[in-house]
Each structure stands twice: as structure tokens, then as C-alpha cells.
Amino acid sequence: MVKPILLALVLCDSIIREAGTNKLSLIGTFNGIFSNTYPCTHPSVSVYIAITEGRGKVPCTLRMTSLDSNQAVFELPGQIEFGGPTSVGELVFQLQSVRFEKPGVYAIEFWADGDLLGSRKVSAQKLDAPPAQS
């Protein structure tokens, strides 16, 4: 059996689908989260996934794991349907209130039909407090 191929896994603030063309626009791509305090909650994270070489309906999962503790932060199920082996399937996950317990490195993983197709790291960093104004 042929395993699907991950073409893109992109984090951004929002994703807009144009009504006339059905094209997607990724707004505010990022690789890290910055906060003065932890735990912190990031209000909104959108994840764009593009895969190819799939056959029929394929169950999938988006998972975020803390690489420091190896604990799963969240896991979301999904499904993608392919028109044929050369078609490109796109998925959009809109996440609200994503909680980061502490600064560190997290992995966003994309799984399809039980196989890890790819992941990317997200750095959660603590900002130093600005100096007091006198």
C-alpha cells in the first residue's frame, strides 16, 4: 500500500478561503509562541496541511506533543478524501485557546491512516519583562 506524502504543514494566525476560486490564503505564518507568563493560552492557531498520493477516504490526526515531557497537548481527528493518486488534498484545522504549560519545544504532528507523515517544531519562549519606567 502506498503511504500518502505530506507536502505542507504550516502554522498561521488564520486561513481565508476565497469564495470565487476556492483558493486558500494563509495569514500570519509563524514558528514560535512568545509570552511573558506561563502557562499561557494562544488564542488562535490555524494549521494548513497538504498531502498527495492518497487513495479514497483517509483518516488522519493532528497532534501536538511537548518534546520536554513527551506528553500530548491535544489530538484532533480528521478525514481527507482523494480524487485520485495524483490529487492534492488540503485540510485546515482551526484551533482555539491552545494552552502551553511552560516554555519549551513542542511538535505539531500529522498522522494519516496510523502513519506519522511529518511534524514541525514550535518554540514557546518566555519574554523578559520590560524594564520598569521611572
C-alpha positions as CSV (number, residue, x, y, z in Angstrom):
1,M,0.0,0.0,0.0
2,V,1.2,3.5,-0.9
3,K,1.7,5.9,2.0
4,P,0.4,9.5,1.4
5,I,3.1,12.2,1.1
6,L,3.0,15.3,3.2
7,L,3.6,18.4,1.0
8,A,3.0,21.1,3.6
9,L,2.4,21.7,7.3
10,V,2.1,25.4,8.0
11,L,1.1,27.3,11.2
12,C,-0.5,30.7,10.9
13,D,-2.9,33.1,12.6
14,S,-5.8,32.5,10.2
15,I,-6.8,30.9,6.9
16,I,-9.2,32.5,4.4
17,R,-10.9,30.6,1.6
18,E,-11.8,32.8,-1.3
19,A,-15.4,32.3,-2.3
20,G,-15.0,32.6,-6.1
21,T,-11.9,30.5,-6.7
22,N,-11.9,28.3,-3.5
23,K,-8.2,29.2,-3.0
24,L,-6.7,29.4,0.4
25,S,-4.7,32.4,1.8
26,L,-2.5,31.7,4.9
27,I,-2.3,34.9,7.1
28,G,0.5,35.5,9.6
29,T,2.6,32.3,9.4
30,F,4.8,31.7,12.5
31,N,7.2,29.2,14.1
32,G,7.0,30.2,17.7
33,I,4.9,31.5,20.6
34,F,6.1,34.2,22.9
35,S,4.6,35.0,26.3
36,N,5.5,36.9,29.5
37,T,3.9,34.3,31.7
38,Y,3.4,30.5,31.6
39,P,1.2,28.6,31.4
40,C,-0.2,30.7,28.5
41,T,-3.1,30.3,26.1
42,H,-2.6,31.2,22.5
43,P,-6.0,32.5,21.3
44,S,-6.0,31.0,17.8
45,V,-3.8,28.8,15.7
46,S,-4.6,27.7,12.2
47,V,-2.9,24.7,10.6
48,Y,-2.7,24.1,6.9
49,I,-2.0,20.6,5.6
50,A,-1.5,19.5,2.0
51,I,-0.9,15.8,1.1
52,T,-0.8,13.7,-2.0
53,E,-0.6,10.1,-3.1
54,G,-3.7,9.1,-1.1
55,R,-6.4,6.7,-2.1
56,G,-10.1,7.2,-1.2
57,K,-11.0,8.4,2.3
58,V,-8.1,8.5,4.7
59,P,-8.5,9.1,8.5
60,C,-6.0,11.5,9.9
61,T,-5.0,13.1,13.2
62,L,-3.3,16.4,14.1
63,R,-1.4,16.1,17.4
64,M,0.7,18.5,19.5
65,T,3.2,17.0,21.9
66,S,5.6,18.6,24.4
67,L,9.1,17.4,23.5
68,D,10.3,18.1,27.0
69,S,7.7,15.9,28.8
70,N,6.6,13.7,25.8
71,Q,3.0,14.5,26.8
72,A,0.3,15.1,24.3
73,V,-1.2,18.6,24.5
74,F,-4.1,17.9,22.1
75,E,-5.1,15.4,19.4
76,L,-7.7,16.2,16.8
77,P,-9.2,13.6,14.4
78,G,-10.0,14.4,10.7
79,Q,-10.5,12.8,7.4
80,I,-9.4,13.6,3.9
81,E,-10.8,12.3,0.6
82,F,-8.7,12.0,-2.5
83,G,-10.0,12.2,-6.1
84,G,-7.1,10.1,-7.3
85,P,-3.4,9.3,-6.5
86,T,-2.2,12.5,-8.2
87,S,-4.7,14.8,-6.5
88,V,-3.6,17.1,-3.6
89,G,-5.8,17.1,-0.6
90,E,-5.9,20.1,1.7
91,L,-7.0,20.2,5.3
92,V,-7.5,23.2,7.6
93,F,-7.5,22.8,11.4
94,Q,-8.8,25.9,13.3
95,L,-7.6,25.7,16.9
96,Q,-8.9,27.9,19.7
97,S,-7.3,28.6,23.0
98,V,-4.2,26.4,22.6
99,R,-2.5,26.1,26.1
100,F,1.3,25.9,26.5
101,E,2.1,24.8,30.1
102,K,5.7,26.0,30.1
103,P,8.4,27.4,27.7
104,G,9.9,24.7,25.6
105,V,9.7,22.9,22.3
106,Y,6.5,21.3,21.0
107,A,5.9,19.2,18.0
108,I,2.9,19.5,15.7
109,E,2.5,16.1,14.1
110,F,0.3,15.0,11.2
111,W,-0.8,11.3,11.1
112,A,-2.7,9.7,8.2
113,D,-4.0,6.2,8.4
114,G,-1.9,5.5,11.5
115,D,1.4,6.6,9.9
116,L,3.3,9.8,11.0
117,L,3.7,11.7,7.7
118,G,5.6,14.7,9.2
119,S,6.0,17.1,12.0
120,R,7.3,20.5,12.8
121,K,8.7,22.1,15.9
122,V,7.1,25.1,17.6
123,S,9.1,27.0,20.2
124,A,7.3,28.5,23.2
125,Q,9.6,31.2,24.6
126,K,9.3,33.4,27.7
127,L,9.7,37.1,27.1
128,D,11.7,39.0,29.6
129,A,9.6,41.7,31.4
130,P,10.5,45.2,30.1
131,P,12.5,47.4,32.5
132,A,10.4,49.5,34.9
133,Q,9.8,53.1,33.8
134,S,10.9,55.7,36.2
